[in-house]
Amino acid sequence: MGSLKRATIGGSAGLGEGAVVQAPMEAQVARASATSYNGPAAKGADAMSVQRHIEGYGVGGDAGRALWFLGGLVTWKAVGADTGGAYELVEQVGAAGYAAPLHTHARETEGFYVVEGELTMTIGDLSFRAGPGAFGYVPVGVAHAFRVESETAKFLTFVTPPGMEGYFEDLGAEALTRTLPPAGLIVPDDARIQEIAAKYGTRLLGSPPA
């Protein structure tokens, strides 16, 4: 096997914020794994994603595709092609009032982990305030919603199996800066949101938590 490489991601030690580190592997192992894998990365994803799901990778704090999405900033830390079809991970940042309406997913299980700030989360019959360190698990088909209650909040959303990247892409716009969207940015109307939600197996049921 190749020699071990050690590096600091997103800070010093010769790597700038957003650098990506790949762990080395023998070429024949990578070729065999890429040939046998039949998930998303084998169906047209680029060579870097195939390499990532075989070898592993790391990203800095400001790395990942960033979108302005319905009033928030979302940054993809992992997509299905990166993880061999195992899961997706997206970081969300929103100001007070940033929310998702009550909805269900036909295919995906989700987990929400609060990094900064406070949310109200609704999962089935449960509604609770979620501060830093709080976690919520959402099984397939269970109605859920959230609303940012603090001035701003940052939280992680885990999705398995992958399938929500396109939803964010279709309703979002490329973030020109790693900040919340500028005032006046036009967001999709309700009809467009309903259309895209249905496309990805998401059923909208009602308003966010009050």
KETILUM-144216 format. One record per residue (C-alpha): residue number from 1; residue in one letter; chain; x negated, y, z negated. Coordinates in nm, 2 decimals, padded with zeros to 4 digits, always signed. Example, Ala and Ser with C-alpha at 12.3 -4.5 7.8 and 13.67 -1.06 7.14 Angstrom:
BEGIN
+-----+------+------+--------+--------+--------+
| pos | code | unit |   east |  north |     up |
+-----+------+------+--------+--------+--------+
|   1 |    A |    A | -01.23 | -00.45 | -00.78 |
|   2 |    S |    A | -01.37 | -00.11 | -00.71 |
+-----+------+------+--------+--------+--------+
end
This chain:
BEGIN
+-----+------+------+--------+--------+--------+
| pos | code | unit |   east |  north |     up |
+-----+------+------+--------+--------+--------+
|   1 |    M |    A | +00.00 | +00.00 | +00.00 |
|   2 |    G |    A | -00.11 | +00.36 | +00.05 |
|   3 |    S |    A | -00.28 | +00.55 | -00.23 |
|   4 |    L |    A | -00.06 | +00.74 | -00.48 |
|   5 |    K |    A | -00.02 | +01.11 | -00.42 |
|   6 |    R |    A | +00.06 | +01.34 | -00.72 |
|   7 |    A |    A | +00.20 | +01.69 | -00.67 |
|   8 |    T |    A | +00.41 | +01.96 | -00.84 |
|   9 |    I |    A | +00.73 | +02.04 | -00.65 |
|  10 |    G |    A | +00.87 | +02.39 | -00.64 |
|  11 |    G |    A | +00.59 | +02.55 | -00.83 |
|  12 |    S |    A | +00.21 | +02.54 | -00.85 |
|  13 |    A |    A | -00.04 | +02.27 | -00.76 |
|  14 |    G |    A | -00.06 | +02.39 | -00.40 |
|  15 |    L |    A | +00.30 | +02.34 | -00.31 |
|  16 |    G |    A | +00.53 | +02.64 | -00.25 |
|  17 |    E |    A | +00.90 | +02.64 | -00.36 |
|  18 |    G |    A | +01.09 | +02.41 | -00.13 |
|  19 |    A |    A | +00.80 | +02.18 | -00.04 |
|  20 |    V |    A | +00.88 | +01.82 | +00.04 |
|  21 |    V |    A | +00.66 | +01.54 | -00.08 |
|  22 |    Q |    A | +00.67 | +01.19 | +00.08 |
|  23 |    A |    A | +00.54 | +00.88 | -00.09 |
|  24 |    P |    A | +00.31 | +00.67 | +00.15 |
|  25 |    M |    A | +00.40 | +00.32 | +00.26 |
|  26 |    E |    A | +00.26 | +00.07 | +00.51 |
|  27 |    A |    A | +00.38 | +00.14 | +00.86 |
|  28 |    Q |    A | +00.51 | -00.21 | +00.92 |
|  29 |    V |    A | +00.73 | -00.19 | +00.61 |
|  30 |    A |    A | +00.89 | +00.13 | +00.73 |
|  31 |    R |    A | +00.95 | -00.01 | +01.08 |
|  32 |    A |    A | +01.11 | -00.33 | +00.94 |
|  33 |    S |    A | +01.33 | -00.13 | +00.70 |
|  34 |    A |    A | +01.44 | +00.11 | +00.97 |
|  35 |    T |    A | +01.52 | -00.17 | +01.20 |
|  36 |    S |    A | +01.74 | -00.36 | +00.95 |
|  37 |    Y |    A | +01.93 | -00.06 | +00.81 |
|  38 |    N |    A | +02.27 | -00.01 | +00.97 |
|  39 |    G |    A | +02.40 | +00.29 | +00.77 |
|  40 |    P |    A | +02.42 | +00.66 | +00.85 |
|  41 |    A |    A | +02.04 | +00.71 | +00.90 |
|  42 |    A |    A | +02.03 | +00.44 | +01.17 |
|  43 |    K |    A | +02.32 | +00.60 | +01.36 |
|  44 |    G |    A | +02.15 | +00.90 | +01.50 |
|  45 |    A |    A | +01.99 | +01.07 | +01.20 |
|  46 |    D |    A | +01.65 | +01.22 | +01.26 |
|  47 |    A |    A | +01.33 | +01.03 | +01.20 |
|  48 |    M |    A | +01.25 | +01.24 | +00.88 |
|  49 |    S |    A | +01.58 | +01.12 | +00.72 |
|  50 |    V |    A | +01.50 | +00.76 | +00.81 |
|  51 |    Q |    A | +01.16 | +00.80 | +00.65 |
|  52 |    R |    A | +01.30 | +00.96 | +00.34 |
|  53 |    H |    A | +01.55 | +00.68 | +00.26 |
|  54 |    I |    A | +01.27 | +00.43 | +00.30 |
|  55 |    E |    A | +00.98 | +00.61 | +00.12 |
|  56 |    G |    A | +01.16 | +00.85 | -00.12 |
|  57 |    Y |    A | +01.11 | +01.23 | -00.12 |
|  58 |    G |    A | +01.12 | +01.53 | -00.34 |
|  59 |    V |    A | +01.24 | +01.89 | -00.29 |
|  60 |    G |    A | +01.18 | +02.22 | -00.46 |
|  61 |    G |    A | +01.43 | +02.43 | -00.64 |
|  62 |    D |    A | +01.51 | +02.65 | -00.33 |
|  63 |    A |    A | +01.50 | +02.36 | -00.08 |
|  64 |    G |    A | +01.79 | +02.21 | +00.10 |
|  65 |    R |    A | +02.04 | +02.33 | +00.35 |
|  66 |    A |    A | +02.24 | +02.62 | +00.20 |
|  67 |    L |    A | +02.59 | +02.73 | +00.29 |
|  68 |    W |    A | +02.82 | +03.00 | +00.19 |
|  69 |    F |    A | +03.14 | +02.80 | +00.11 |
|  70 |    L |    A | +03.47 | +02.96 | +00.01 |
|  71 |    G |    A | +03.31 | +03.22 | -00.21 |
|  72 |    G |    A | +03.03 | +03.01 | -00.34 |
|  73 |    L |    A | +02.68 | +02.90 | -00.25 |
|  74 |    V |    A | +02.62 | +02.53 | -00.19 |
|  75 |    T |    A | +02.29 | +02.37 | -00.14 |
|  76 |    W |    A | +02.24 | +02.01 | -00.02 |
|  77 |    K |    A | +01.97 | +01.83 | -00.22 |
|  78 |    A |    A | +02.05 | +01.49 | -00.06 |
|  79 |    V |    A | +02.28 | +01.38 | +00.22 |
|  80 |    G |    A | +02.37 | +01.02 | +00.32 |
|  81 |    A |    A | +02.10 | +01.00 | +00.58 |
|  82 |    D |    A | +01.84 | +01.08 | +00.31 |
|  83 |    T |    A | +01.96 | +00.81 | +00.07 |
|  84 |    G |    A | +02.03 | +00.52 | +00.30 |
|  85 |    G |    A | +02.40 | +00.58 | +00.27 |
|  86 |    A |    A | +02.40 | +00.56 | -00.11 |
|  87 |    Y |    A | +02.52 | +00.90 | -00.22 |
|  88 |    E |    A | +02.52 | +01.28 | -00.16 |
|  89 |    L |    A | +02.41 | +01.55 | -00.40 |
|  90 |    V |    A | +02.51 | +01.91 | -00.37 |
|  91 |    E |    A | +02.43 | +02.20 | -00.60 |
|  92 |    Q |    A | +02.71 | +02.46 | -00.63 |
|  93 |    V |    A | +02.69 | +02.81 | -00.76 |
|  94 |    G |    A | +02.99 | +03.03 | -00.80 |
|  95 |    A |    A | +03.11 | +03.34 | -00.98 |
|  96 |    A |    A | +03.41 | +03.35 | -01.21 |
|  97 |    G |    A | +03.72 | +03.23 | -01.03 |
|  98 |    Y |    A | +03.53 | +03.01 | -00.78 |
|  99 |    A |    A | +03.74 | +02.70 | -00.78 |
| 100 |    A |    A | +03.87 | +02.38 | -00.61 |
| 101 |    P |    A | +04.24 | +02.32 | -00.60 |
| 102 |    L |    A | +04.39 | +02.00 | -00.73 |
| 103 |    H |    A | +04.31 | +01.74 | -00.47 |
| 104 |    T |    A | +04.23 | +01.37 | -00.41 |
| 105 |    H |    A | +03.98 | +01.19 | -00.20 |
| 106 |    A |    A | +04.08 | +00.87 | -00.01 |
| 107 |    R |    A | +03.72 | +00.73 | +00.00 |
| 108 |    E |    A | +03.48 | +00.91 | -00.23 |
| 109 |    T |    A | +03.40 | +00.89 | -00.60 |
| 110 |    E |    A | +03.26 | +01.21 | -00.74 |
| 111 |    G |    A | +03.06 | +01.32 | -01.05 |
| 112 |    F |    A | +03.02 | +01.67 | -01.18 |
| 113 |    Y |    A | +02.74 | +01.78 | -01.40 |
| 114 |    V |    A | +02.73 | +02.14 | -01.54 |
| 115 |    V |    A | +02.38 | +02.30 | -01.54 |
| 116 |    E |    A | +02.47 | +02.66 | -01.63 |
| 117 |    G |    A | +02.78 | +02.84 | -01.73 |
| 118 |    E |    A | +03.13 | +02.70 | -01.80 |
| 119 |    L |    A | +03.40 | +02.54 | -01.59 |
| 120 |    T |    A | +03.75 | +02.42 | -01.66 |
| 121 |    M |    A | +03.78 | +02.08 | -01.52 |
| 122 |    T |    A | +04.09 | +01.87 | -01.45 |
| 123 |    I |    A | +04.06 | +01.50 | -01.39 |
| 124 |    G |    A | +04.39 | +01.31 | -01.38 |
| 125 |    D |    A | +04.57 | +01.40 | -01.70 |
| 126 |    L |    A | +04.26 | +01.53 | -01.87 |
| 127 |    S |    A | +04.17 | +01.90 | -01.87 |
| 128 |    F |    A | +03.87 | +02.04 | -02.06 |
| 129 |    R |    A | +03.62 | +02.32 | -02.08 |
| 130 |    A |    A | +03.28 | +02.20 | -01.95 |
| 131 |    G |    A | +02.97 | +02.38 | -02.05 |
| 132 |    P |    A | +02.60 | +02.31 | -01.99 |
| 133 |    G |    A | +02.53 | +01.93 | -02.01 |
| 134 |    A |    A | +02.90 | +01.84 | -01.96 |
| 135 |    F |    A | +02.99 | +01.57 | -01.71 |
| 136 |    G |    A | +03.31 | +01.46 | -01.53 |
| 137 |    Y |    A | +03.36 | +01.14 | -01.34 |
| 138 |    V |    A | +03.63 | +01.12 | -01.07 |
| 139 |    P |    A | +03.73 | +00.78 | -00.94 |
| 140 |    V |    A | +03.86 | +00.74 | -00.58 |
| 141 |    G |    A | +04.22 | +00.87 | -00.55 |
| 142 |    V |    A | +04.23 | +01.05 | -00.89 |
| 143 |    A |    A | +04.35 | +01.41 | -00.87 |
| 144 |    H |    A | +04.10 | +01.67 | -00.98 |
| 145 |    A |    A | +04.02 | +02.04 | -00.98 |
| 146 |    F |    A | +03.78 | +02.29 | -01.13 |
| 147 |    R |    A | +03.75 | +02.66 | -01.19 |
| 148 |    V |    A | +03.44 | +02.87 | -01.30 |
| 149 |    E |    A | +03.53 | +03.05 | -01.62 |
| 150 |    S |    A | +03.19 | +03.22 | -01.70 |
| 151 |    E |    A | +03.04 | +03.51 | -01.51 |
| 152 |    T |    A | +02.86 | +03.26 | -01.30 |
| 153 |    A |    A | +02.81 | +02.88 | -01.31 |
| 154 |    K |    A | +02.58 | +02.62 | -01.15 |
| 155 |    F |    A | +02.68 | +02.26 | -01.13 |
| 156 |    L |    A | +02.59 | +01.94 | -00.94 |
| 157 |    T |    A | +02.83 | +01.73 | -00.75 |
| 158 |    F |    A | +02.74 | +01.37 | -00.68 |
| 159 |    V |    A | +02.94 | +01.20 | -00.40 |
| 160 |    T |    A | +02.94 | +00.83 | -00.32 |
| 161 |    P |    A | +02.97 | +00.69 | -00.06 |
| 162 |    P |    A | +02.85 | +01.00 | +00.14 |
| 163 |    G |    A | +03.12 | +01.16 | +00.34 |
| 164 |    M |    A | +03.18 | +01.53 | +00.23 |
| 165 |    E |    A | +02.88 | +01.70 | +00.40 |
| 166 |    G |    A | +03.09 | +01.76 | +00.71 |
| 167 |    Y |    A | +03.38 | +01.91 | +00.50 |
| 168 |    F |    A | +03.14 | +02.17 | +00.36 |
| 169 |    E |    A | +02.98 | +02.23 | +00.70 |
| 170 |    D |    A | +03.32 | +02.28 | +00.88 |
| 171 |    L |    A | +03.45 | +02.53 | +00.62 |
| 172 |    G |    A | +03.12 | +02.70 | +00.53 |
| 173 |    A |    A | +02.87 | +02.93 | +00.71 |
| 174 |    E |    A | +02.49 | +02.91 | +00.70 |
| 175 |    A |    A | +02.37 | +03.11 | +00.40 |
| 176 |    L |    A | +02.13 | +03.39 | +00.51 |
| 177 |    T |    A | +02.00 | +03.43 | +00.16 |
| 178 |    R |    A | +02.00 | +03.21 | -00.15 |
| 179 |    T |    A | +02.27 | +03.42 | -00.32 |
| 180 |    L |    A | +02.64 | +03.43 | -00.35 |
| 181 |    P |    A | +02.82 | +03.53 | -00.03 |
| 182 |    P |    A | +02.83 | +03.91 | +00.04 |
| 183 |    A |    A | +03.15 | +04.10 | -00.02 |
| 184 |    G |    A | +03.38 | +04.10 | +00.28 |
| 185 |    L |    A | +03.26 | +03.76 | +00.43 |
| 186 |    I |    A | +03.56 | +03.61 | +00.60 |
| 187 |    V |    A | +03.67 | +03.28 | +00.47 |
| 188 |    P |    A | +03.89 | +03.02 | +00.65 |
| 189 |    D |    A | +04.27 | +03.06 | +00.60 |
| 190 |    D |    A | +04.49 | +02.81 | +00.42 |
| 191 |    A |    A | +04.59 | +02.64 | +00.75 |
| 192 |    R |    A | +04.23 | +02.58 | +00.85 |
| 193 |    I |    A | +04.14 | +02.45 | +00.50 |
| 194 |    Q |    A | +04.44 | +02.21 | +00.51 |
| 195 |    E |    A | +04.33 | +02.09 | +00.86 |
| 196 |    I |    A | +03.97 | +02.02 | +00.76 |
| 197 |    A |    A | +04.07 | +01.86 | +00.43 |
| 198 |    A |    A | +04.29 | +01.61 | +00.62 |
| 199 |    K |    A | +04.01 | +01.54 | +00.86 |
| 200 |    Y |    A | +03.79 | +01.42 | +00.57 |
| 201 |    G |    A | +04.06 | +01.23 | +00.38 |
| 202 |    T |    A | +04.12 | +01.50 | +00.12 |
| 203 |    R |    A | +04.47 | +01.57 | +00.01 |
| 204 |    L |    A | +04.54 | +01.91 | -00.14 |
| 205 |    L |    A | +04.80 | +01.89 | -00.42 |
| 206 |    G |    A | +04.82 | +02.22 | -00.60 |
| 207 |    S |    A | +04.64 | +02.52 | -00.75 |
| 208 |    P |    A | +04.31 | +02.52 | -00.94 |
| 209 |    P |    A | +04.33 | +02.52 | -01.33 |
| 210 |    A |    A | +04.48 | +02.85 | -01.46 |
+-----+------+------+--------+--------+--------+
end
